[in-house]
């Protein structure tokens, strides 16, 4: 679970902004405008601090939920011959 202790915005808003920044190539000022269109008034400096603070946690959580990969296709090909 990602802790949002001390954050003044709802968890969903923060995670949405961090995800959006990491997934798409937008600047903090563009993301500020995108969030304003959705009714959230947040400064680009706050967005920067959210990305710096929460992106490692988001990445670690995503990595832990990732399924293990199967054997290499090259390995399978050599076994079938």
C-alpha positions as CSV (number, residue, x, y, z in Angstrom):
1,X,0.0,0.0,0.0
2,X,1.3,3.4,-0.9
3,X,1.2,5.8,2.1
4,X,0.0,9.3,1.4
5,X,0.8,10.6,4.8
6,X,1.0,14.4,4.9
7,X,-0.5,14.9,1.4
8,X,-3.4,17.4,1.2
9,X,-5.0,15.9,-1.9
10,X,-6.9,12.6,-2.2
11,X,-4.8,9.5,-3.0
12,X,-6.6,9.0,-6.3
13,X,-5.7,12.5,-7.5
14,X,-2.1,12.2,-6.6
15,X,-1.7,8.7,-8.2
16,X,-3.5,9.8,-11.3
17,X,-1.2,12.8,-11.7
18,X,1.9,10.7,-11.1
19,X,0.8,8.0,-13.5
20,X,-0.2,10.5,-16.2
21,X,3.3,12.2,-15.9
22,X,5.1,8.9,-16.1
23,X,3.0,7.4,-18.9
24,X,2.9,10.4,-21.3
25,X,5.5,12.9,-22.2
26,X,4.0,16.1,-20.7
27,X,5.6,18.9,-18.8
28,X,4.6,19.8,-15.2
29,X,3.0,22.9,-16.5
30,X,1.0,20.9,-19.1
31,X,0.0,18.5,-16.4
32,X,-1.1,21.4,-14.2
33,X,-3.5,22.5,-17.0
34,X,-4.7,18.9,-17.5
35,X,-5.5,18.6,-13.8
36,X,-7.2,22.1,-13.9
37,X,-9.5,20.9,-16.7
38,X,-10.5,18.0,-14.4
39,X,-11.3,20.5,-11.5
40,X,-8.1,20.1,-9.5
41,X,-6.1,23.2,-8.8
42,X,-2.6,22.2,-8.1
43,X,0.7,23.9,-8.7
44,X,3.4,22.5,-11.1
45,X,5.9,22.5,-8.2
46,X,3.6,20.3,-6.2
47,X,3.3,17.9,-9.2
48,X,7.1,17.8,-9.3
49,X,7.3,16.9,-5.6
50,X,4.6,14.2,-6.1
51,X,6.5,12.6,-9.0
52,X,9.8,12.7,-7.1
53,X,8.2,11.3,-3.9
54,X,5.7,8.7,-5.2
55,X,7.1,7.4,-8.5
56,X,9.6,5.0,-6.9
57,X,6.8,3.6,-4.8
58,X,4.6,3.2,-7.8
59,X,7.4,1.5,-9.7
60,X,8.2,-0.9,-6.8
61,X,4.5,-1.8,-6.4
62,X,4.2,-2.5,-10.2
63,X,7.3,-4.6,-10.1
64,X,6.1,-6.7,-7.2
65,X,2.8,-7.4,-9.1
66,X,4.5,-8.3,-12.3
67,X,4.2,-12.0,-13.3
68,X,7.3,-14.0,-13.8
69,X,8.3,-14.4,-17.4
70,X,8.4,-17.7,-19.2
71,X,11.5,-19.3,-20.7
72,X,13.1,-17.7,-23.6
73,X,11.6,-18.5,-27.0
74,X,15.2,-19.4,-28.1
75,X,15.3,-22.1,-25.4
76,X,12.0,-23.5,-26.6
77,X,13.1,-23.6,-30.2
78,X,16.3,-25.6,-29.4
79,X,14.3,-28.1,-27.3
80,X,11.8,-28.8,-30.1
81,X,14.5,-29.7,-32.6
